[in-house]
């Protein structure tokens, strides 16, 4: 395995993988030699390379973990250096531009990833092999993605204790804009607004637990965030516009004294907030479902992103190609009867003939 | 003491006061007889009155703890019912309209208050006599406020374990709009935006700890919040406009690719956030400072709000009126040399002749 960029995420992946398998060779590279040396010192790496090219030379799995705005250029640069059979993935917080560059460089062997863990602390010092335990790891397959790339990255995520979910890259970017990037900007804007003007000293008395919560993420690393916002520009601008309109709508309701309308709106947001985090995990026994699939691009992405849309965690996945060619069998393992039932129905509606049980 | 409105705040004040002094008579009233009965059952009240008027009849301290949008009308209604010597205060989250009505009804015997505690849970069931321990209790004196009103409410707050700070009502409202009311709206707007549109089911995977933090307060009670927003309409509208402009500024920077500008802005917000909550409390030994003051309205408000502006907690305060009339001596106790020094200097600049030591 090659890990390019040995900060919090890259370092934690390497550390987690090596904690589980002490003998696993993990070659690392970082623009900052001290960061790579520290990763080596912590046992996250088995060796440090002198260049990106040297790091990937013998790898069968390449993890791009540099700042997200540097990933597209790294893909282009490494197109020929990565061994022909190796799988390439990344951990960037924005995906459309990265996936485009990754597929241009590596074709079906590239699949984007986004582990949902850690952003306030950073650097190899904060790395933790258990960072991904019980976290979600979003995988962003497309019509181009090979099943072996999807499986390999899913296996990496699972081995680190993460739950995987598949979402297509453009949807991913719109979702993270709304769930992470715009809230980040809003938190900073609220701090900026709060401390502007006089009476700054009296703020402490009036800034309660709510303000603390809302603005906690404003203490995040600005360099990291510029890279993220830069890489998800389009979706972030859309999100900011949407938020601006929502706030204008509230201002209009207050100006008009439309208190009942305001109450309903607050109540809906309240219910949505409570529901969002009260949503039960589809846990349970592993259930296998399988289906015949045409051997054409896009099937894997369609099936896995449908599972993602339903919030169903695919625990394992494989494709058995038919010897007759033209079609194969896709087998999925999901946790629990409920999840298996929901996913089977949805896939039926998409035209797949879903069966229970493993295909062996 | 009379407590009008026996919900979370009124109930907690009554409970705290009675925990400290089992024999203190606390008469309560609530629009909801069940809430008043529950407060009596919990020992927060010594008796329940049948009307607002009956509740205040024998009181020397009246605490208005009904929903904030009902306080102005209660003041008007109780103008004659409250005994001539009684002090009146309230606990509303917005102050300008309340203080105006309170002073119209009770003159110098009214002083507004705003204990900064609890808003997600509500009702007498959640009441807790220790709710205010180590919390800030904002007092909003004006040029009209008598020193006995200020002292009495300060003593109530201190007896419940709160730290007091004085802020004038209009500044208070602008500050809470920025620190609490607009953040509340922003949190609800972010939830609303996040759950609108497709892929709602995939949200759970992508909604990280940051989103949880930012939107936690969106789960608050909508009725309470409508009352608050209604009572602080002007300052909230100004705050929403300011926030909207900040967000537009960020969108412009992103559109223009002004990454360095964006980085600086995020960095400033980061520093401000860290500084805000890292600010050390001015703790230490009680230090007395005193000064001759003209016996005219407004002096008390000027001195206490200056202390509030500086973040200095006034532990105790008294005014000794000169027998010659026309002036008196104001004595303040603050915690620690640092706070005493800063406050003395500031008051010197305002033209007061500040001396160290108690006047006795």
Interface residues (C-beta under 8 A of the other chain):
Chain A: X116 X117 X119 X136 X138 X163 X165 X167 X171 X172 X175 X176 X178 X179 X180 X182 X183 X184 X185 X186 X187 X188 X189 X190 X191 X192 X193 X194 X195 X198 X199 X201 X202 X203 X204 X205 X206 X207 X208 X210 X211 X212 X213 X214 X215 X216 X217 X218 X219 X220 X221 X222 X223 X225 X226 X229 X230 X233 X236 X237 X239 X240 X241 X242 X243 X244 X246 X247 X248 X250 X251 X254 X255 X257 X259 X262 X263 X264 X265 X266 X267 X268 X269 X270 X272 X273 X274 X276 X277 X279 X308 X309 X310 X311
Chain B: X116 X117 X119 X136 X138 X163 X165 X167 X171 X172 X175 X176 X178 X179 X180 X182 X183 X184 X185 X186 X187 X188 X189 X190 X191 X192 X193 X194 X195 X196 X198 X199 X201 X202 X203 X204 X205 X206 X207 X208 X210 X211 X212 X213 X214 X215 X216 X217 X218 X219 X220 X221 X222 X223 X225 X226 X229 X230 X233 X236 X237 X239 X240 X241 X242 X243 X244 X246 X247 X248 X250 X251 X254 X255 X257 X259 X262 X263 X264 X265 X266 X267 X268 X269 X270 X272 X273 X274 X276 X277 X279 X308 X309 X310 X311
